[in-house]
Amino acid sequence: MEILLFLVSLSLLASLLPISSASSHVLSQGTSLSVGNPEDVLVSPNGVFSAGFYPIGANAYSFAIWFSKPSCTSNCTVVWMANRDFPVNGKNSKLLMKRGGNMVLTDAGKSTAWSTDTVSLSPTELLLRNTGNLVLQNKDNVSLWQSFDTPTDTLLPTQHLTKNIPLVSSRSQTNSSSGFYWLFFDSDNLIKLMYDGPEVTSLYWPDPWLQDWDTGRFTYNSSRTASFDSRGMFTSSDIFTFKSADFGEILQRRLVLDSDGNLRMYSRGFNSSTWIVTWQAMSHPCRIHGTCGPNSLCSYNPITGRKCSCIPGYKIKDASDWSYGCEPEFSLICDNDTEVGFLQLIRSEFYGYDYGFHPNYTIQDCRKLCLELCGCKGFQYKLGSGNCLPKSVLLNGRQTKSQENGTLKFMLWFAVALGGLEILIILFVWCFLIGFHNNPDKDTEGYHIAATGFRRFTYSELKIATRNFSEELGRGAGGIVYKATLSDNRTAAIKKLYVADHQIDAEFLAEVSTIGKVNHMNLIETWGYCAEGKHKLLVYEYMEHGSLAENLNTETLDWQKRFEIAVGTARGLAYLHEECLEWVLHCDVKPQNILLDSQYNPKVSDFGLSKLLKRGDHDPSNFSKIRGTRGYMAPEWVSNLPITSKVDVYSYGILLLEIVTGKNPAMSVPVMQGSGEMQVERLVSWARNKKNGADHGNGLWVEELVDPRLQGEFDKAKMEILVTVAVALQCVEEDKDARPTMSKVVEFLVSQDEIHTQAQ
């Protein structure tokens, strides 16, 4: 009987589904739309969109907008809902256009489920435009409220996603209430996808382990807006863009944050009822966070789709909703009397929620650490590197391919309470990871020594020299740097590059051979390289005092060291720009790439990893994406202007200001205004204003700029020289043509230093 009643209720839903009619696209003040009258529907003038009460469950309705052309009688494509989380009753619910300018959705009990909270002294009307935008306006056609400003999970062409309102997915394909996924602009002005689950929140697009500049995004924008057009072109203020697969055709389109967490663009012809996916953000569904809930693994097959499964010893919590994940079939008690074992899972990976990062651990040490941490649910161990990551929560689990990210990758173990439990022995077989290495050709099996001492190393040599890449010195956009001891007992820094497996060896070898020919006292010396299949590494001299960035945060750099570092860095860049056989642009001048030897002499590093251009080649198309670091990047990178050596000059000017002030250019500087209000300025503006103040009688401008870590002990004249180079010499000018060359910078620094020395 219950089944019969359920079927009848579904039939009733279909019969009550609002059908588009020739109704007006305007609703006047003092009138209303009723849920009980299927004819109470607004229709856009072109007939493409309808607005009215839409059934979302048994006797549950939402005031919504949907595609009505081509006509639909069921499963219409809804693009907006007013009350997705507070559905109203199927009887006596109304949308009222009240006098005074407010639009109110009331339930059967006359309670307010939703309203626009608007006020108008003049008459108002509600219009459904051809774009699908529902607009409340007054008699002067001034918009008081519009649906385009309050999207749910869908954007339509010309509709803007803004900094204030995110897209929020539906809970599921059959539940239109707010789900767990957000598309939004973060505090760095970047558009991102986020999982906001019942217990945890995490970002997953773009890849969260990438730096902003690696994703091709631009943080220096304040508009925080994104939109797309009917041709399928999407643009965002952080310069992220994409085109649909059918770009160019004028079609019905919608951009939807689906309930599975993927952002997709759908297209269809005006006479077609079938939507086609023409773009999606995530190509691998299992990389979307939260898809299978905690204590589970996600696997994907192109034919059968995505599949969730519990890890051994766990059972599904809610068979109707995988987002709740799995729960243990055992009790794990944190005491020394409970015997605990670990079950090994190969070809599996869990992202995030670590009890810290612990390098250089043996697998036994990692196991012991997990047992000592009461909340540890298991640990992830990377073979070869000795990286240990104890897990507090087992989330975002996925099965990986055997070839993914190289050969033998991650080992995961899960704590299982033993002693008396039926799951004392769990037989669980995973496909063993079969690693294979590309056989190097004959040329890569050995190494050669050039006349300069620049030589080729084998991968096995560097693996031994780094003790299996165990001591990490640092990492950046280009790769990870490890400390090594070569066979001749020299201490070296080995940089393991992030390069695609398909990168052409000939191109790589041509570039490193150029780097190997570079020889200057203020440039890091490159001793050799390795190129075996996917393995691309560079071998550098080791710098005892690390990077300038590390030392700026301490009190080790007095004013004399800072001045000499500034001069030496300028000399190194001038050599790259004007004295090399080939014109070398650095493209990422920053404190992290200025290394200091035992005497604190500066050496520029990473100078050959961007792009080697021949002199006179100013074609910006040589650069496939933006390079650089937030705070140091020249405006040309985002203005589609030719990329020349002046981008390095700009970054050097920023570096000078950081050397003098000790302030990170990515951070704003708080400034007290004359009115007593506190405001913030960019580092460049702040320094320029201080320098300009000297022309108006401010004799303390240098003291106000200099890093307080120097405690007032500095040569005022030399610090003034550095600021003058950055500001007065226009290194940090927006117009690249106004900036000097690096050779001019060196000339000025040296000449001013000589004048100052002679005057003493």
C-alpha positions in Angstrom: 0.0 0.0 0.0 2.9 2.3 0.8 4.4 1.7 -2.6 1.1 2.6 -4.3 0.8 5.8 -2.4 4.3 6.7 -3.3 3.6 6.2 -7.0 0.5 8.2 -6.8 2.4 11.1 -5.2 4.9 11.1 -8.1 2.1 11.3 -10.6 0.6 14.2 -8.6 4.0 15.9 -8.8 4.1 15.6 -12.6 0.5 16.9 -12.9 1.3 19.9 -10.8 4.5 20.8 -12.6 4.3 24.4 -13.9 3.9 24.5 -17.6 5.0 27.6 -19.4 2.1 29.6 -20.9 1.6 32.8 -22.7 1.6 34.6 -19.4 3.1 38.0 -19.2 6.7 38.5 -18.3 5.7 41.2 -15.8 4.2 41.0 -12.3 2.8 44.3 -11.0 2.8 45.6 -7.5 -0.1 44.4 -5.4 -0.5 41.1 -7.3 0.8 37.6 -6.6 1.6 34.2 -7.9 0.0 31.1 -6.3 1.4 27.6 -6.0 -2.1 26.2 -6.5 -2.5 27.8 -10.0 -0.2 26.2 -12.6 -0.9 29.1 -14.9 0.7 31.6 -12.5 4.0 31.6 -14.4 6.2 34.5 -15.7 7.6 33.8 -19.2 10.4 35.8 -20.7 9.6 37.7 -23.9 11.6 35.2 -26.0 9.9 32.2 -24.3 13.2 30.7 -23.2 12.8 31.1 -19.5 9.9 30.7 -17.0 9.6 31.7 -13.4 7.1 30.3 -10.9 6.5 27.5 -8.3 8.5 24.4 -9.1 8.0 21.0 -7.3 11.1 19.7 -5.6 9.5 16.9 -3.6 6.3 15.5 -2.3 4.1 18.6 -1.5 7.3 20.8 -1.5 7.8 23.7 -3.8 10.4 26.4 -4.5 10.0 29.6 -6.4 12.4 29.1 -9.3 13.5 30.0 -12.8 13.9 27.2 -15.4 14.5 26.7 -19.1 11.1 26.4 -20.9 12.2 26.4 -24.5 12.1 23.8 -25.9 9.0 23.1 -23.8 9.3 20.7 -20.9 6.6 19.0 -18.8 9.0 17.2 -16.4 12.6 17.4 -15.5 12.9 21.0 -16.6 16.4 22.5 -16.2 16.2 24.8 -13.1 18.7 27.7 -13.1 17.8 29.5 -9.9 15.8 29.0 -6.7 14.7 31.6 -4.1 14.1 29.2 -1.3 16.2 26.1 -2.0 16.7 25.3 1.7 13.2 26.3 2.9 10.6 24.7 0.5 7.0 25.8 0.8 3.8 23.8 1.0 1.9 22.8 -2.1 -1.2 24.6 -0.8 -1.8 28.3 -0.2 1.8 29.4 -0.7 2.2 32.6 -2.6 4.8 35.1 -4.0 3.5 38.5 -3.1 4.4 41.9 -4.6 3.8 44.0 -1.6 3.2 47.7 -1.6 6.3 49.4 -0.3 8.6 47.5 -2.6 9.2 44.2 -0.9 8.7 40.8 -2.6 7.8 38.1 -0.2 7.4 34.3 -0.5 4.9 33.0 2.1 4.1 29.4 3.2 0.6 28.0 3.8 0.8 29.2 7.4 1.5 32.8 6.2 5.1 32.6 7.5 7.8 34.2 5.4 10.1 31.6 3.7 12.0 34.2 1.6 12.0 37.9 0.7 14.0 40.5 -1.2 14.1 42.9 1.8 13.6 45.8 -0.6 11.9 49.2 -0.1 10.5 51.6 -2.7 8.3 54.6 -2.4 7.3 54.3 -6.0 5.4 51.4 -7.6 7.4 48.3 -8.5 7.2 45.5 -10.9 8.8 42.1 -11.4 10.2 41.3 -14.9 11.7 38.1 -16.3 14.2 39.2 -19.0 15.3 37.2 -22.0 18.6 36.5 -20.3 16.8 34.6 -17.5 17.4 37.4 -15.0 14.4 38.1 -12.7 14.4 41.8 -11.9 12.5 43.8 -9.4 12.5 47.5 -10.4 10.7 50.7 -9.7 8.8 53.0 -12.2 12.1 54.7 -13.1 13.5 51.3 -14.2 16.0 51.3 -11.4 16.8 47.8 -10.3 16.1 47.1 -6.6 16.9 43.4 -6.7 17.8 40.8 -9.4 18.2 37.0 -9.4 21.6 37.4 -11.2 23.0 38.9 -8.0 22.0 35.9 -5.9 22.9 32.7 -7.9 22.4 29.2 -6.5 24.4 26.6 -8.4 24.2 28.0 -11.9 25.5 30.9 -13.9 23.9 32.0 -17.2 25.5 34.0 -20.0 26.3 37.6 -18.9 25.6 36.8 -15.3 28.5 37.6 -13.0 30.0 35.6 -10.1 31.2 38.2 -7.6 33.2 38.4 -4.4 30.1 38.5 -2.2 28.0 35.6 -3.5 29.4 32.1 -4.3 27.9 29.3 -6.3 26.8 26.5 -4.0 26.1 23.0 -5.4 22.9 21.1 -4.7 23.0 18.3 -2.1 22.4 15.6 -4.7 20.8 15.2 -8.1 17.4 14.7 -6.4 17.9 17.1 -3.5 18.2 20.8 -4.5 19.1 22.1 -1.0 22.5 23.6 -0.5 25.3 21.1 -0.8 28.9 20.8 0.2 30.7 22.5 -2.8 31.5 26.2 -3.4 32.8 28.2 -6.3 34.0 31.5 -4.9 36.7 34.2 -4.9 39.1 33.8 -1.9 40.9 36.5 0.0 43.7 36.5 -2.6 41.2 37.4 -5.3 41.4 33.9 -6.9 38.5 31.9 -8.1 38.5 28.4 -6.4 36.5 25.3 -5.7 36.1 24.3 -2.1 34.6 21.3 -0.3 32.7 22.5 2.8 31.7 19.3 4.5 30.0 18.5 7.8 33.3 18.2 9.6 36.1 19.6 7.4 36.7 22.2 4.7 39.3 21.9 2.0 40.2 23.5 -1.4 40.7 21.2 -4.3 40.8 23.4 -7.5 43.2 24.6 -8.7 45.4 21.9 -7.3 46.0 23.1 -3.7 49.7 22.1 -3.6 50.4 24.6 -6.4 51.5 28.2 -5.8 49.3 30.9 -7.3 51.7 31.7 -10.1 51.9 28.1 -11.1 48.2 28.0 -11.8 48.4 31.0 -14.1 46.3 33.2 -11.9 46.8 36.8 -10.9 46.1 38.0 -7.4 46.5 41.7 -8.1 42.8 42.4 -8.9 40.2 43.9 -6.7 37.1 43.4 -8.9 36.7 39.7 -8.1 34.3 39.0 -10.9 33.8 36.3 -13.5 31.3 35.7 -16.3 30.9 34.0 -19.6 29.1 34.7 -22.9 26.7 32.8 -25.1 29.6 31.8 -27.4 31.2 29.8 -24.5 34.1 32.1 -23.5 34.6 32.4 -19.7 36.8 35.1 -18.2 37.7 35.9 -14.6 39.4 38.9 -13.0 42.3 36.6 -11.9 42.9 36.1 -15.6 41.7 32.5 -15.6 39.9 31.9 -18.9 38.5 28.9 -20.8 36.5 28.3 -24.0 33.9 25.6 -24.3 34.5 22.8 -26.8 31.9 24.3 -29.1 33.1 27.9 -28.7 31.8 30.3 -31.2 28.3 29.1 -31.7 25.4 31.0 -30.2 23.7 28.3 -28.0 21.8 27.9 -24.8 24.5 27.6 -22.1 24.8 27.3 -18.4 27.8 26.9 -16.0 26.8 24.6 -13.1 28.5 23.6 -9.9 27.1 20.1 -9.9 26.3 18.1 -6.8 29.4 15.9 -7.4 31.7 18.9 -6.9 32.7 19.4 -10.5 32.2 22.7 -12.3 30.8 22.1 -15.8 29.6 24.1 -18.8 26.6 22.7 -20.6 25.4 23.6 -24.1 22.5 22.8 -26.3 20.8 24.0 -29.5 17.7 26.1 -29.1 15.5 23.3 -30.4 17.3 20.5 -28.6 16.3 19.0 -25.2 19.7 17.4 -24.6 22.5 19.2 -22.7 26.1 18.4 -23.7 29.1 18.9 -21.4 31.5 21.2 -23.3 34.0 22.0 -20.5 34.7 20.8 -17.0 37.1 21.8 -14.3 38.1 18.4 -13.0 39.1 15.6 -15.4 39.4 13.0 -12.7 36.3 12.8 -10.5 38.3 11.1 -7.6 40.4 14.2 -7.2 37.3 16.1 -6.0 37.5 16.3 -2.2 34.8 14.7 -0.1 33.2 12.6 -2.9 33.2 9.4 -0.9 33.4 10.7 2.6 35.8 9.6 5.4 37.4 6.1 5.6 36.8 5.3 2.0 38.5 5.1 -1.4 37.3 6.5 -4.7 38.1 4.7 -8.0 37.1 5.7 -11.5 36.4 3.8 -14.7 35.5 5.8 -17.9 32.9 3.2 -18.7 31.3 2.5 -15.3 32.0 5.9 -13.7 33.0 6.7 -10.2 32.8 4.1 -7.4 33.2 4.5 -3.7 34.3 1.6 -1.4 35.1 1.4 2.3 38.6 0.6 3.4 39.1 -2.8 5.1 37.6 -3.0 8.6 35.1 -0.3 7.9 31.4 -0.3 6.7 29.3 2.2 4.9 27.6 4.7 7.3 24.6 5.6 5.1 24.0 3.5 1.9 21.9 6.3 0.4 24.6 9.0 0.8 28.3 8.2 0.3 29.3 11.7 1.6 29.0 10.4 5.1 31.6 7.8 4.3 32.4 4.7 6.3 32.6 3.9 10.0 34.9 1.4 11.8 33.7 -2.1 12.7 36.0 -2.1 15.6 36.9 0.0 18.7 40.3 1.7 18.7 41.2 2.6 22.3 44.1 4.8 23.0 46.0 2.9 25.7 49.1 0.8 25.9 47.2 -2.5 26.6 45.4 -2.6 23.2 47.2 -4.6 20.6 47.2 -2.7 17.3 48.2 -3.9 13.9 48.5 -2.1 10.5 47.0 -3.2 7.2 48.9 -2.2 4.2 47.3 -0.6 1.2 49.2 -0.2 -2.0 48.3 2.2 -4.9 46.2 4.3 -2.6 46.5 7.9 -1.5 44.8 10.2 1.1 45.2 13.9 0.8 45.5 16.3 3.7 44.8 16.2 7.5 48.3 15.2 8.5 49.9 15.4 11.9 52.7 17.3 10.4 55.4 16.4 7.8 58.2 14.2 9.1 61.1 13.7 6.6 63.9 11.2 6.9 61.8 8.6 8.8 62.1 4.9 8.5 58.8 3.0 8.1 59.3 1.6 11.6 59.8 5.2 13.0 56.6 6.3 11.2 54.6 3.4 12.6 55.9 4.2 16.1 55.0 7.9 15.7 51.4 7.0 14.7 51.0 4.7 17.7 52.2 7.5 20.0 49.6 9.9 18.6 46.3 9.1 20.2 44.2 10.4 17.3 46.3 8.8 14.5 44.1 6.8 12.2 46.9 5.5 10.1 50.0 6.9 8.3 51.1 7.5 4.8 54.7 6.7 3.9 56.6 7.5 0.7 59.1 4.9 -0.2 62.5 6.3 -1.1 62.1 9.8 0.4 61.4 8.7 3.9 58.5 11.1 4.2 56.1 10.2 7.0 52.6 11.7 7.2 50.5 10.4 10.2 46.8 11.0 9.4 44.2 12.5 11.8 41.4 11.9 9.4 41.2 9.5 6.4 39.6 11.7 3.8 39.9 12.3 0.1 41.1 8.7 -0.5 41.6 7.5 -4.0 43.1 4.6 -5.8 46.0 5.6 -8.1 47.3 4.1 -11.3 50.5 2.1 -11.1 52.3 4.5 -13.5 50.9 7.7 -11.8 53.6 10.1 -10.5 56.4 7.7 -11.3 57.0 4.2 -10.0 56.4 2.9 -6.4 54.7 5.8 -4.7 52.7 5.7 -1.5 52.3 3.1 1.2 49.3 3.6 3.4 48.6 1.7 6.6 45.5 1.7 8.7 45.2 1.0 12.4 43.0 -2.0 13.2 42.4 -3.0 16.9 43.3 -6.6 17.4 42.7 -9.1 20.2 39.3 -10.8 20.4 37.8 -9.0 17.5 36.5 -11.0 14.5 38.6 -8.8 12.2 41.8 -10.1 13.7 42.8 -11.2 10.2 41.5 -9.2 7.2 42.3 -10.7 3.9 42.4 -7.9 1.5 44.4 -8.1 -1.8 45.3 -5.0 -3.7 46.9 -5.0 -7.1 50.6 -4.7 -6.6 52.3 -1.7 -7.9 54.5 -2.6 -10.9 57.0 0.1 -11.4 59.0 0.4 -14.5 61.7 2.8 -15.6 62.3 4.0 -19.1 65.5 2.5 -20.3 68.0 5.3 -20.8 69.7 5.4 -24.2 73.4 4.7 -24.5 74.2 8.4 -24.1 72.4 8.7 -20.8 74.1 5.7 -19.2 77.3 7.5 -18.5 78.3 11.1 -18.3 80.6 13.5 -20.0 82.8 16.2 -18.7 83.0 19.5 -20.6 86.0 21.8 -20.8 84.4 24.0 -18.1 84.0 21.2 -15.6 80.3 21.1 -16.3 79.4 17.4 -16.5 76.6 14.9 -16.9 75.6 12.8 -13.9 73.7 9.6 -13.8 70.5 9.4 -11.8 72.0 6.6 -9.6 75.0 8.8 -8.8 72.8 11.6 -7.6 70.5 9.2 -5.7 73.6 8.1 -3.8 74.9 11.6 -3.3 71.7 12.8 -1.8 71.2 9.6 0.3 68.1 8.8 -1.6 67.0 12.5 -1.6 66.7 12.5 2.1 67.7 16.0 3.1 65.5 18.7 1.6 66.9 22.2 1.5 63.8 23.9 0.0 61.3 23.8 -2.8 59.8 26.3 -5.2 57.9 26.5 -8.5 60.8 24.9 -10.4 61.4 21.9 -8.2 62.8 20.5 -4.9 66.4 21.1 -3.8 68.3 18.5 -1.8 71.7 18.6 -0.1 74.3 16.2 -1.5 77.9 15.1 -1.2 79.4 14.2 -4.5 81.9 11.4 -5.1 84.8 14.0 -4.9 83.5 15.1 -1.5 82.2 18.4 -2.7 79.0 19.6 -1.0 76.3 20.3 -3.7 72.7 21.3 -4.0 70.7 19.0 -6.3 67.6 20.5 -7.8 65.0 17.9 -9.0 63.0 19.8 -11.6 59.3 19.6 -12.1 59.2 18.7 -15.8 56.7 16.8 -17.9 57.5 13.2 -18.9 57.3 14.2 -22.5 59.7 17.1 -22.4 62.2 16.7 -25.3 65.7 15.9 -24.1 67.3 17.8 -26.9 65.6 21.1 -25.7 66.6 20.4 -22.1 70.2 19.7 -23.0 70.4 22.8 -25.1 69.3 24.9 -22.2 71.4 23.4 -19.5 74.5 23.6 -21.8 73.9 27.4 -21.9 73.5 27.5 -18.2 76.8 25.6 -17.8 78.7 28.2 -19.8 77.6 31.0 -17.5 80.4 32.1 -15.2 80.2 35.1 -12.9 81.1 35.6 -9.2 77.5 36.7 -8.5 75.8 33.8 -10.2 75.4 30.4 -8.7 77.8 27.9 -10.3 76.2 25.0 -12.1 78.4 21.9 -11.9 76.3 19.5 -14.0 73.0 17.9 -14.8 71.1 14.7 -15.1 68.7 13.8 -17.9 67.4 10.2 -17.8 63.9 9.7 -19.1 61.6 11.7 -16.8 64.4 12.5 -14.4 65.7 16.1 -15.0 68.1 17.4 -12.3 70.6 20.2 -12.0 73.7 20.1 -9.8 74.7 23.4 -8.1 77.4 24.6 -5.7 76.2 24.6 -2.1 75.6 27.9 -0.4 76.4 27.8 3.4 74.1 30.6 4.5 71.0 29.7 2.4 68.8 32.3 0.8 68.5 36.0 1.4 64.8 35.4 2.4 65.9 33.2 5.3 68.4 35.8 6.5 66.1 38.8 6.2 64.0 37.4 8.9 67.0 37.4 11.3 69.4 39.9 12.7 72.4 38.4 10.8 72.5 41.0 8.0 73.9 44.4 9.0 73.6 47.4 6.7 77.0 46.8 5.0 76.0 43.2 4.1 72.7 44.4 2.8 74.3 47.0 0.6 76.9 44.5 -0.8 74.1 42.0 -1.5 72.2 44.6 -3.4 75.3 45.5 -5.5 76.3 41.9 -6.1 72.8 40.9 -7.2 72.7 43.8 -9.6 76.0 42.7 -11.1 74.8 39.2 -11.6 71.6 40.3 -13.4 73.5 42.8 -15.6 75.8 39.9 -16.7 72.8 37.7 -17.6 71.2 40.5 -19.6 74.1 42.0 -21.4 77.3 39.9 -21.2 76.2 36.3 -21.8 76.5 34.8 -25.2 72.8 34.4 -25.1 70.3 36.8 -23.5 69.1 35.2 -20.3 66.0 36.5 -18.5 65.6 35.4 -14.9 61.8 36.1 -14.6 61.7 35.4 -10.9 64.0 37.7 -9.0 63.2 37.5 -5.3 65.0 36.9 -2.0 64.5 33.1 -2.2 66.6 33.1 -5.4 69.5 35.1 -4.0 71.8 32.7 -2.2 74.6 33.6 0.3 77.9 31.9 0.6 80.1 31.5 3.7 81.1 35.2 3.5 77.5 36.4 2.7 78.4 37.1 -0.9 75.3 37.0 -3.0 74.8 34.6 -5.9 71.7 34.7 -8.1 70.2 31.2 -8.6 67.5 29.7 -10.9 68.5 32.1 -13.6 68.2 29.6 -16.5 64.9 27.9 -15.7 62.5 30.3 -17.3 63.2 30.7 -21.0 66.4 31.3 -22.9 65.9 33.9 -25.7 68.3 35.1 -28.3 69.2 38.8 -28.1 66.6 41.0 -29.8 63.9 38.4 -29.5 61.1 40.3 -27.8 58.2 38.1 -28.8 56.1 37.6 -25.6 54.6 34.5 -27.2 57.8 32.7 -26.2 56.4 32.6 -22.7 53.5 30.1 -22.5 52.3 31.4 -19.1 52.9 34.0 -16.5 56.2 33.6 -14.5 57.2 35.2 -11.3 56.1 35.5 -7.7 53.3 37.6 -6.3 54.6 41.0 -5.2 57.7 40.9 -7.5 56.0 40.5 -10.9 56.2 43.3 -13.4 52.9 44.6 -14.9 53.9 43.3 -18.4 53.0 39.8 -17.3 49.3 40.5 -17.1 49.1 43.3 -19.7 50.0 41.2 -22.7 53.1 43.4 -23.3 56.4 42.2 -24.7 58.6 40.5 -22.1 62.1 42.0 -21.9 64.9 42.3 -19.4 62.9 45.1 -17.8 60.8 42.6 -16.0 63.9 41.6 -14.0 64.6 45.3 -13.4 61.2 45.8 -11.8 61.6 42.7 -9.6 65.1 43.9 -8.6 63.6 47.3 -7.5 61.1 45.5 -5.3 64.0 43.4 -3.9 65.9 46.5 -3.0 62.9 47.9 -1.1 62.6 44.6 0.8 66.4 44.6 1.6 66.0 48.2 3.1 62.7 47.8 4.8 62.6 44.1 5.7 58.9 44.1 4.5 57.4 41.5 2.2 56.0 43.2 -0.9 53.1 40.8 -1.0 51.9 42.3 2.3 50.3 45.7 2.7 51.9 48.4 5.0 49.6 50.0 7.6 49.8 53.8 7.5 48.4 56.3 9.9 46.6 59.1 8.0 46.4 62.7 9.2 42.8 62.1 10.1 43.9 59.5 12.6 42.5 56.6 10.5 44.6 53.6 9.7 45.0 52.7 6.0 47.1 50.3 4.1 49.5 50.9 1.2 51.6 48.7 -1.1 55.2 48.7 -0.3 56.1 50.6 -3.5 53.6 53.4 -2.8 54.7 53.6 0.8 58.4 53.9 0.0 57.7 56.4 -2.8 55.6 58.6 -0.5 58.3 58.5 2.1 61.0 59.5 -0.5 58.8 62.3 -1.8 58.4 63.5 1.7 62.1 64.3 1.7 61.4 67.0 -0.8 58.9 68.6 1.6 61.2 68.8 4.6 60.9 65.2 6.1 64.5 64.6 7.1 63.6 61.3 8.9 62.3 59.5 5.8 65.2 57.1 5.6 64.9 56.2 9.3 61.2 55.6 8.8 61.8 53.1 6.0 64.8 51.1 7.3 64.2 47.7 8.8 63.8 48.0 12.6 65.9 44.8 12.9 69.0 47.1 12.3 68.1 48.9 15.5 69.1 52.2 14.1 72.7 51.1 13.3 73.1 51.8 9.5 74.7 54.1 7.1 72.0 56.5 6.2 73.6 57.6 3.0 74.0 54.0 1.7 70.4 53.1 2.6 69.3 56.3 0.8 71.2 55.1 -2.3 69.3 51.8 -2.4 65.9 53.5 -2.1 66.9 56.1 -4.7 67.8 53.3 -7.1 64.4 51.6 -6.6 62.3 54.7 -6.7 64.1 57.7 -8.1 65.8 55.7 -10.9 62.3 54.3 -11.6 63.1 50.6 -11.3 59.6 50.0 -10.1 57.8 52.2 -12.6 54.7 50.7 -14.3 56.0 51.8 -17.7 58.8 49.4 -18.6 60.4 52.0 -20.9 60.9 54.3 -18.0 63.0 51.7 -16.1 66.8 51.7 -16.4 68.9 48.7 -17.6 70.7 46.6 -15.0 74.0 47.9 -16.2 72.8 51.5 -15.5 71.8 50.4 -12.0 75.2 48.9 -11.3 76.9 52.0 -12.6 74.8 54.2 -10.3 75.3 52.1 -7.3 79.1 51.9 -7.7 79.5 55.6 -8.5 77.4 56.7 -5.6 79.2 54.4 -3.2 82.5 55.8 -4.4 81.3 59.4 -3.9 80.1 58.5 -0.5 83.4 56.8 0.5 85.5 59.7 -0.7 83.3 62.2 1.2 84.0 60.3 4.5 
